[in-house]
Structures are given as C-alpha cells and as structure tokens.
Amino acid sequence: MVTNSSLHYTIIKYIIKNGFAPTNKTLSKLLNNNIASIEKGLYDLQEYHGVVLHPNAPKIWVIHPFSLAPTNFLVKSEKGEWWGNCA
C-alpha cells in the first residue's frame, strides 16, 4: 500500500541520492506498486500538502524543501546542490 509517509520518504531519499525526482515508473518499482496506485498516492500527498504536482500531470514539481525547477534559492553541500522553495 502506498501511504503519504512511504511515498514522501521515497521521493526525498531519491532526490538526495540522485539530484532529481523519480519518475512515476521508478516510484512504482521502488514501492512495488502499480503506476495507478502511485499516481493516486501523489494526488493524495498533494492534498496533504506534502508535494506540489505539475498542473496538467501527476508529476512531482515541488516536494518541500526541494523545488524541482530552478528558483532563486540554490543550496549547495559536499554531496550536491538543490533548489529550495524559500530561504
């Protein structure tokens, strides 16, 4: 079962490791669930305010504290760099 917690954790972990968000297909493999369940989970997570999806597709756009599109707030560390939503 895809829960808000498992989905949010998996997305954050993937972004930290890879520098970008997983696709819904990748999430399906990581969470051992079908894509329809992943997409429903993403919409549920968005309703919970844990993620912002693109306006026209169940695709991750923002997952706090990360923005997956360029912003004015770039955070750098020894492990990589990420855009933030605010400073």
C-alpha positions as CSV (number, residue, x, y, z in Angstrom):
1,M,0.0,0.0,0.0
2,V,1.2,3.5,-0.9
3,T,1.0,5.8,2.1
4,N,1.8,9.6,2.3
5,S,4.8,8.7,4.5
6,S,6.2,5.9,2.3
7,L,5.8,8.0,-0.8
8,H,7.2,11.2,0.7
9,Y,10.2,9.3,2.2
10,T,11.0,7.5,-1.1
11,I,10.9,10.7,-3.1
12,I,13.1,12.7,-0.7
13,K,15.6,9.9,-0.5
14,Y,15.7,9.5,-4.3
15,I,16.2,13.3,-4.8
16,I,19.1,13.4,-2.2
17,K,20.8,10.4,-3.8
18,N,20.3,11.3,-7.5
19,G,19.7,15.1,-7.6
20,F,16.3,14.8,-9.4
21,A,12.9,13.4,-8.7
22,P,12.0,9.8,-9.6
23,T,9.5,9.2,-12.4
24,N,6.2,7.5,-11.6
25,K,7.5,4.4,-13.2
26,T,10.6,4.4,-10.9
27,L,8.4,5.0,-7.9
28,S,6.3,2.1,-9.0
29,K,9.3,-0.1,-8.9
30,L,10.7,1.3,-5.7
31,L,7.4,0.9,-3.8
32,N,6.4,-2.4,-5.6
33,N,3.1,-1.0,-6.7
34,N,1.4,-0.2,-10.0
35,I,1.5,3.2,-11.6
36,A,-2.2,3.9,-11.0
37,S,-1.6,3.5,-7.2
38,I,1.5,5.7,-7.4
39,E,-0.5,8.5,-9.2
40,K,-3.3,8.2,-6.7
41,G,-0.8,8.4,-3.9
42,L,0.8,11.5,-5.5
43,Y,-2.6,13.2,-5.6
44,D,-3.3,12.2,-2.0
45,L,0.1,13.6,-1.0
46,Q,-0.6,16.8,-2.8
47,E,-3.9,17.2,-0.9
48,Y,-2.0,16.6,2.3
49,H,0.4,19.5,1.2
50,G,3.4,17.2,1.1
51,V,4.0,17.7,-2.6
52,V,3.0,20.0,-5.5
53,L,2.3,18.3,-8.8
54,H,2.6,19.9,-12.3
55,P,-0.7,21.5,-13.2
56,N,-1.5,19.1,-16.0
57,A,0.0,15.8,-14.9
58,P,0.7,13.7,-11.7
59,K,4.4,14.6,-11.9
60,I,6.4,16.0,-9.0
61,W,7.1,19.7,-9.2
62,V,7.9,20.6,-5.6
63,I,8.4,18.5,-2.6
64,H,9.3,20.5,0.4
65,P,12.0,21.6,1.0
66,F,13.1,20.9,-2.7
67,S,11.9,22.6,-5.8
68,L,12.5,20.6,-8.9
69,A,12.5,23.6,-11.1
70,P,15.0,26.5,-10.8
71,T,14.4,29.1,-8.1
72,N,16.4,32.0,-6.6
73,F,17.4,29.7,-3.7
74,L,20.2,27.3,-4.5
75,V,21.6,25.2,-1.6
76,K,25.0,23.6,-2.0
77,S,26.7,20.9,0.0
78,E,29.6,18.5,-0.5
79,K,27.1,15.9,-1.7
80,G,25.4,18.1,-4.3
81,E,23.2,21.1,-4.9
82,W,19.4,21.6,-4.9
83,W,16.9,24.4,-5.4
84,G,14.9,25.4,-2.5
85,N,11.4,26.9,-2.3
86,C,12.4,29.7,0.1
87,A,15.3,30.8,2.2
